């Protein structure tokens, strides 16, 4: 493993710093005030399926993350993507407060920092990767940073690391070939980014790649054309980053919601988003 240079991010704050004064104010209100007040008193759900997602975990956050995932396990059970699909289509009769976890981008610190915690806790998860940048020249991390719009680059897991994770039952899913905003792509580019991503993962790792999370997660970052292409490419579970809850037996929606957090967030905040009562997810329209 190459040594981390000062050019690489060493904390979550270096990945996505506030873009300006308005962003600083927004984050202060949301993270500093609202996310600390709302968990004090709220209605909790008791029988629902909630998908969760994060991106990275730095060494200094590991102890906090261990407590966070232990707290989430006390709140409900984690399920695999296959179990999620079975629950939604009614094949499984399992009930209760259930969580599904996926991790986007495929950073190396997921393998080195997050995986030991999740594996020890018995929490299954899917790791969504961008194959074009794996084991490419030194500037690949910088190219990924630009596409993903991070402030600093971060090392990506290599194929050997991904294979080792797969052997420990981590699902390796697709996050497009090069982390591009698919709503802005041509038909040929969609083929490469969506179908080509699945083919690249399956060429290097055993098993089928049937989960897809589109970059940036917003409805404006995904188009109806791209969603149709993802479904035609054989993906069974297509994830957004739109918040919402799912109910067992109500069928697979056109795409799935996910609640974003990062493991460095306050535990009460993450538990709040994971357990609060909210209306059943109805997929909003996508970009034209």
DRENVEX-516234 format. One line per field, with one value per residue (C-alpha): residue in three letters; chain; x, y, z. Coordinates in nm, 4 decimals. Example, Ala and Ser with C-alpha at 12.3 -4.5 7.8 and 13.67 -1.06 7.14 Angstrom:
mikol	ALA / SER
dolo	A / A
c1	1.2300 / 1.3670
c2	-0.4500 / -0.1060
c3	0.7800 / 0.7140
END
This chain:
mikol	UNK / UNK / UNK / UNK / UNK / UNK / UNK / UNK / UNK / UNK / UNK / UNK / UNK / UNK / UNK / UNK / UNK / UNK / UNK / UNK / UNK / UNK / UNK / UNK / UNK / UNK / UNK / UNK / UNK / UNK / UNK / UNK / UNK / UNK / UNK / UNK / UNK / UNK / UNK / UNK / UNK / UNK / UNK / UNK / UNK / UNK / UNK / UNK / UNK / UNK / UNK / UNK / UNK / UNK / UNK / UNK / UNK / UNK / UNK / UNK / UNK / UNK / UNK / UNK / UNK / UNK / UNK / UNK / UNK / UNK / UNK / UNK / UNK / UNK / UNK / UNK / UNK / UNK / UNK / UNK / UNK / UNK / UNK / UNK / UNK / UNK / UNK / UNK / UNK / UNK / UNK / UNK / UNK / UNK / UNK / UNK / UNK / UNK / UNK / UNK / UNK / UNK / UNK / UNK / UNK / UNK / UNK / UNK / UNK / UNK / UNK / UNK / UNK / UNK / UNK / UNK / UNK / UNK / UNK / UNK / UNK / UNK / UNK / UNK / UNK / UNK / UNK / UNK / UNK / UNK / UNK / UNK / UNK / UNK / UNK / UNK / UNK / UNK / UNK / UNK / UNK / UNK / UNK / UNK / UNK / UNK / UNK / UNK / UNK / UNK / UNK / UNK / UNK / UNK / UNK / UNK / UNK / UNK / UNK / UNK / UNK / UNK / UNK / UNK / UNK / UNK / UNK / UNK / UNK / UNK / UNK / UNK / UNK / UNK / UNK / UNK / UNK / UNK / UNK / UNK / UNK / UNK / UNK / UNK / UNK / UNK / UNK / UNK / UNK / UNK / UNK / UNK / UNK / UNK / UNK / UNK / UNK / UNK / UNK / UNK / UNK / UNK / UNK / UNK / UNK / UNK / UNK / UNK / UNK / UNK / UNK / UNK / UNK / UNK / UNK / UNK / UNK / UNK / UNK / UNK / UNK / UNK / UNK / UNK / UNK / UNK / UNK / UNK / UNK / UNK / UNK / UNK / UNK / UNK / UNK / UNK / UNK / UNK / UNK / UNK / UNK / UNK / UNK / UNK / UNK / UNK / UNK / UNK / UNK / UNK / UNK / UNK / UNK / UNK / UNK / UNK / UNK / UNK / UNK / UNK / UNK / UNK / UNK / UNK / UNK / UNK / UNK / UNK / UNK / UNK / UNK / UNK / UNK / UNK / UNK / UNK / UNK / UNK / UNK / UNK / UNK / UNK / UNK / UNK / UNK / UNK / UNK / UNK
dolo	A / A / A / A / A / A / A / A / A / A / A / A / A / A / A / A / A / A / A / A / A / A / A / A / A / A / A / A / A / A / A / A / A / A / A / A / A / A / A / A / A / A / A / A / A / A / A / A / A / A / A / A / A / A / A / A / A / A / A / A / A / A / A / A / A / A / A / A / A / A / A / A / A / A / A / A / A / A / A / A / A / A / A / A / A / A / A / A / A / A / A / A / A / A / A / A / A / A / A / A / A / A / A / A / A / A / A / A / A / A / A / A / A / A / A / A / A / A / A / A / A / A / A / A / A / A / A / A / A / A / A / A / A / A / A / A / A / A / A / A / A / A / A / A / A / A / A / A / A / A / A / A / A / A / A / A / A / A / A / A / A / A / A / A / A / A / A / A / A / A / A / A / A / A / A / A / A / A / A / A / A / A / A / A / A / A / A / A / A / A / A / A / A / A / A / A / A / A / A / A / A / A / A / A / A / A / A / A / A / A / A / A / A / A / A / A / A / A / A / A / A / A / A / A / A / A / A / A / A / A / A / A / A / A / A / A / A / A / A / A / A / A / A / A / A / A / A / A / A / A / A / A / A / A / A / A / A / A / A / A / A / A / A / A / A / A / A / A / A / A / A / A / A / A / A / A / A / A / A / A / A / A / A / A / A / A / A / A
c1	0.0000 / 0.1461 / 0.2101 / -0.0427 / 0.1023 / -0.0065 / -0.2049 / -0.4539 / -0.7415 / -0.6839 / -1.0279 / -1.3899 / -1.3783 / -1.1124 / -1.3341 / -1.6311 / -1.5515 / -1.8159 / -1.8198 / -1.8807 / -2.0499 / -2.4021 / -2.2903 / -2.1286 / -2.4505 / -2.6601 / -2.4352 / -2.4358 / -2.8152 / -2.8579 / -2.5669 / -2.5053 / -2.8633 / -3.1427 / -2.9661 / -2.8961 / -3.2457 / -3.4647 / -3.3358 / -3.4511 / -3.8187 / -3.9643 / -4.1970 / -4.0125 / -4.0947 / -4.1401 / -4.1874 / -4.0014 / -3.7044 / -3.4546 / -3.1524 / -2.8442 / -2.5275 / -2.1931 / -1.8633 / -1.5491 / -1.4100 / -1.0842 / -0.8645 / -0.9422 / -1.3162 / -1.2896 / -1.3707 / -1.6717 / -1.7872 / -1.7681 / -2.0097 / -2.2303 / -2.2789 / -2.3343 / -2.6097 / -2.7705 / -2.7624 / -2.9502 / -3.2181 / -3.2715 / -3.1309 / -2.9150 / -3.0046 / -2.8304 / -2.9455 / -3.0846 / -3.2874 / -3.4015 / -3.5333 / -3.7085 / -3.8717 / -4.0020 / -4.1438 / -4.3093 / -4.0954 / -3.9775 / -4.2139 / -3.9515 / -4.0716 / -3.9396 / -3.7074 / -3.4605 / -3.1599 / -2.9719 / -2.6226 / -2.4296 / -2.1054 / -2.0294 / -1.7028 / -1.4848 / -1.2221 / -0.9398 / -1.0225 / -1.3492 / -1.1419 / -0.8869 / -1.1085 / -1.4793 / -1.4767 / -1.3232 / -1.5958 / -1.8796 / -1.7455 / -1.7024 / -2.0549 / -2.2017 / -2.3324 / -2.3583 / -2.3007 / -2.2583 / -1.9563 / -2.0301 / -1.7192 / -1.6044 / -1.3859 / -1.2156 / -1.0042 / -0.9014 / -0.5284 / -0.4743 / -0.1820 / -0.1085 / -0.3325 / -0.6412 / -0.7285 / -0.7102 / -0.9296 / -1.1803 / -1.1705 / -1.2590 / -1.5472 / -1.6804 / -1.6288 / -1.4323 / -1.1941 / -0.9029 / -0.8264 / -0.8402 / -0.6926 / -0.9228 / -0.9285 / -0.7514 / -0.8885 / -0.7030 / -0.8597 / -1.2045 / -1.1601 / -1.0645 / -1.3751 / -1.5905 / -1.4521 / -1.5836 / -1.9301 / -1.9152 / -2.1293 / -1.9411 / -2.1832 / -2.1644 / -2.1287 / -2.0780 / -1.7505 / -1.6045 / -1.8414 / -2.0111 / -2.3503 / -2.5514 / -2.8393 / -2.6041 / -2.4700 / -2.5358 / -2.6723 / -2.3248 / -2.1851 / -2.4706 / -2.3820 / -2.0211 / -2.0953 / -2.3827 / -2.3614 / -1.9833 / -1.9442 / -2.1225 / -1.9152 / -1.5896 / -1.6749 / -1.7835 / -1.4670 / -1.2493 / -1.4575 / -1.6655 / -2.0439 / -2.2970 / -2.2951 / -2.6641 / -2.6697 / -2.6233 / -2.6038 / -2.5964 / -2.3408 / -2.4579 / -2.7855 / -3.0175 / -3.3170 / -3.1584 / -2.8453 / -3.0445 / -3.2619 / -3.5440 / -3.3207 / -3.0412 / -3.2802 / -3.4179 / -3.0608 / -2.9737 / -3.2770 / -3.2002 / -2.8410 / -2.9643 / -2.9369 / -3.1966 / -3.1467 / -3.0983 / -3.0146 / -3.0573 / -2.9702 / -3.3274 / -3.4515 / -3.7489 / -3.8760 / -3.9844 / -4.2441 / -4.2072 / -4.4368 / -4.5219 / -4.3073 / -3.9777 / -3.9989 / -3.8470 / -3.5472 / -3.4618 / -3.4209 / -3.1168 / -3.0448 / -2.6958 / -2.4751 / -2.1037 / -1.9671 / -1.8188 / -2.1631 / -2.3153 / -2.4673 / -2.8019 / -2.8269 / -2.7671 / -3.0069 / -3.2685 / -3.2493 / -3.2478 / -3.5495 / -3.7791 / -4.1301 / -4.1891 / -4.4201 / -4.3765 / -4.1298 / -4.2807 / -4.0046 / -4.0025 / -3.9709 / -3.6208 / -3.4530 / -3.5988
c2	0.0000 / 0.3398 / 0.5891 / 0.8644 / 1.1931 / 1.5318 / 1.5769 / 1.3116 / 1.3942 / 1.2970 / 1.3868 / 1.4103 / 1.7900 / 1.7944 / 1.5963 / 1.8311 / 2.1645 / 2.4404 / 2.5996 / 2.9507 / 3.1633 / 3.0480 / 2.6850 / 2.7460 / 2.8993 / 2.6146 / 2.3530 / 2.5371 / 2.5425 / 2.1827 / 2.0018 / 2.2325 / 2.3088 / 2.1104 / 1.7721 / 1.8152 / 1.9311 / 1.6972 / 1.3725 / 1.4955 / 1.4159 / 1.2483 / 0.9700 / 0.6457 / 0.3853 / 0.0242 / -0.1818 / -0.0459 / -0.0935 / 0.1912 / 0.2062 / 0.3873 / 0.5012 / 0.6666 / 0.7220 / 0.7105 / 0.6486 / 0.7962 / 0.6357 / 0.9019 / 0.8289 / 0.4550 / 0.4468 / 0.6735 / 0.4645 / 0.1474 / 0.3024 / 0.4329 / 0.0976 / -0.0703 / 0.1850 / 0.1163 / -0.2584 / -0.2002 / -0.0219 / -0.2879 / -0.5650 / -0.5181 / -0.7113 / -0.7874 / -0.6577 / -1.0012 / -0.9932 / -0.6402 / -0.7480 / -1.0505 / -0.8348 / -0.5823 / -0.8365 / -1.0316 / -1.3462 / -1.2907 / -1.2401 / -1.0930 / -0.7848 / -0.5245 / -0.2263 / -0.3287 / -0.1511 / -0.1958 / -0.0440 / 0.0549 / 0.2503 / 0.4588 / 0.5296 / 0.2361 / 0.4160 / 0.2133 / 0.3342 / 0.1421 / -0.1765 / -0.0673 / 0.1207 / 0.0489 / -0.3161 / -0.4509 / -0.2738 / -0.3900 / -0.7440 / -0.7780 / -0.6451 / -0.8819 / -0.5965 / -0.6836 / -0.4071 / -0.3344 / -0.1371 / 0.0610 / 0.1126 / 0.2954 / 0.0392 / 0.2785 / 0.4277 / 0.1035 / 0.0226 / 0.2933 / 0.5447 / 0.7715 / 1.0491 / 0.8237 / 0.9354 / 1.2969 / 1.2202 / 1.0512 / 1.3502 / 1.5867 / 1.3713 / 1.3147 / 1.6840 / 1.6251 / 1.8912 / 1.6467 / 1.3024 / 0.9814 / 0.6399 / 0.3883 / 0.0184 / -0.2008 / -0.5200 / -0.7456 / -0.5604 / -0.5788 / -0.9522 / -0.9987 / -0.8090 / -1.0189 / -1.3333 / -1.1979 / -1.1608 / -0.7922 / -0.7251 / -0.5285 / -0.3089 / -0.0480 / 0.3301 / 0.3990 / 0.3495 / 0.6946 / 0.8664 / 1.0893 / 1.2574 / 1.0213 / 1.2633 / 1.4612 / 1.1722 / 1.0612 / 0.7163 / 0.5793 / 0.7259 / 0.5711 / 0.2298 / 0.2670 / 0.4163 / 0.1870 / -0.1420 / -0.1103 / -0.0659 / -0.3934 / -0.5760 / -0.4384 / -0.5517 / -0.8974 / -0.9361 / -0.8979 / -1.0433 / -1.3596 / -1.3431 / -1.1096 / -0.7323 / -0.6508 / -0.3360 / 0.0140 / 0.3509 / 0.6573 / 0.9297 / 1.2324 / 1.0571 / 1.3475 / 1.3159 / 1.5807 / 1.3620 / 1.0709 / 1.0679 / 0.8425 / 0.7273 / 0.6358 / 0.4563 / 0.2521 / 0.1688 / 0.0551 / -0.1730 / -0.3119 / -0.3786 / -0.6282 / -0.4320 / -0.5573 / -0.2831 / 0.0784 / 0.3222 / 0.6983 / 0.9258 / 1.0486 / 0.9962 / 0.7699 / 0.4507 / 0.1200 / -0.1319 / -0.5070 / -0.6624 / -0.3374 / -0.4156 / -0.2911 / 0.0813 / 0.2134 / 0.3116 / 0.2884 / 0.5633 / 0.5961 / 0.8074 / 0.9554 / 0.9973 / 0.9810 / 0.7730 / 1.0824 / 1.2377 / 1.2468 / 0.9102 / 1.0627 / 1.2316 / 0.9110 / 0.7130 / 0.9844 / 0.9569 / 0.5773 / 0.5439 / 0.8450 / 0.7812 / 0.9122 / 0.8576 / 0.5629 / 0.6329 / 0.7300 / 0.7872 / 1.1514 / 1.2186 / 1.2171 / 1.4555 / 1.4512
c3	0.0000 / -0.0915 / 0.1862 / 0.2278 / 0.1096 / 0.2453 / -0.0774 / 0.0326 / 0.2632 / 0.6260 / 0.7639 / 0.6565 / 0.6786 / 0.4050 / 0.1682 / 0.1565 / 0.3225 / 0.3046 / -0.0401 / 0.0892 / 0.3535 / 0.2668 / 0.2817 / 0.6213 / 0.7539 / 0.6135 / 0.7729 / 1.1041 / 1.1100 / 0.9935 / 1.1618 / 1.4551 / 1.5595 / 1.3931 / 1.3942 / 1.7648 / 1.8619 / 1.6554 / 1.8152 / 2.1572 / 2.0886 / 1.7799 / 1.6695 / 1.6036 / 1.3432 / 1.4529 / 1.1355 / 0.8339 / 0.6038 / 0.5837 / 0.3529 / 0.4848 / 0.3076 / 0.3777 / 0.1928 / 0.4090 / 0.7545 / 0.8803 / 1.1520 / 1.4125 / 1.3716 / 1.4244 / 1.7975 / 1.7453 / 1.4482 / 1.6576 / 1.9074 / 1.6271 / 1.4571 / 1.7930 / 1.8596 / 1.5218 / 1.5866 / 1.9105 / 1.7081 / 1.4418 / 1.2250 / 0.9152 / 0.6003 / 0.2713 / -0.0666 / -0.1515 / 0.1708 / 0.0917 / -0.2492 / -0.0958 / 0.1699 / -0.0776 / -0.3226 / -0.0424 / -0.0640 / 0.2941 / 0.5866 / 0.8158 / 1.0038 / 1.2449 / 1.2121 / 0.9421 / 0.7915 / 0.4642 / 0.4368 / 0.1263 / 0.0933 / -0.2156 / -0.4025 / -0.2928 / -0.0875 / 0.0650 / 0.4146 / 0.3984 / 0.3820 / 0.6424 / 0.8900 / 0.8367 / 0.7339 / 1.0572 / 1.2567 / 1.0336 / 1.0043 / 1.3799 / 1.4351 / 1.1771 / 0.9623 / 0.5904 / 0.3391 / -0.0306 / -0.1560 / -0.4731 / -0.6896 / -1.0031 / -1.1888 / -1.4316 / -1.1527 / -0.9813 / -1.0199 / -1.2787 / -1.2891 / -0.9959 / -1.1255 / -1.1107 / -0.7579 / -0.8708 / -1.1729 / -0.9436 / -0.7085 / -0.9923 / -1.1141 / -0.7619 / -0.6707 / -0.3533 / -0.2244 / -0.1820 / -0.3265 / -0.1279 / -0.2048 / -0.3717 / -0.2860 / -0.5419 / -0.6981 / -0.4549 / -0.1631 / -0.3209 / -0.3812 / -0.0153 / 0.0921 / -0.1408 / 0.0209 / 0.3505 / 0.1985 / 0.1107 / -0.1938 / -0.4610 / -0.6530 / -0.9285 / -0.8993 / -1.2720 / -1.4525 / -1.3773 / -1.1289 / -1.3832 / -1.3510 / -1.5696 / -1.6304 / -1.8570 / -2.0676 / -2.4238 / -2.5108 / -2.5835 / -2.2632 / -2.0654 / -2.2042 / -2.0909 / -1.7506 / -1.6502 / -1.8405 / -1.8771 / -1.5022 / -1.4317 / -1.6945 / -1.5496 / -1.1955 / -1.3096 / -1.5188 / -1.2078 / -0.9252 / -0.8854 / -0.8790 / -1.0348 / -0.9908 / -0.9523 / -0.7358 / -0.8749 / -0.6965 / -0.9162 / -0.8336 / -0.6346 / -0.5555 / -0.6339 / -0.8656 / -1.0893 / -1.1223 / -1.2719 / -1.5833 / -1.6937 / -1.9824 / -1.7432 / -1.5077 / -1.7980 / -1.9021 / -1.5501 / -1.5388 / -1.8851 / -1.7733 / -1.5161 / -1.1926 / -0.9442 / -0.6854 / -0.8000 / -0.5200 / -0.4951 / -0.2028 / -0.1686 / 0.1860 / 0.2517 / 0.4134 / 0.2642 / 0.3752 / 0.3360 / 0.0782 / -0.1020 / -0.4055 / -0.5435 / -0.6318 / -0.9542 / -0.7466 / -0.3787 / -0.1186 / 0.1057 / 0.4127 / 0.3902 / 0.6959 / 0.7722 / 1.0630 / 1.2246 / 1.2752 / 1.6269 / 1.7157 / 1.8143 / 1.4737 / 1.2779 / 1.4982 / 1.4447 / 1.0660 / 1.0877 / 1.3170 / 1.2736 / 1.1457 / 0.7949 / 0.5028 / 0.2706 / -0.0081 / -0.3414 / -0.5995 / -0.7150 / -1.0906 / -1.2371 / -1.4782 / -1.8270
END
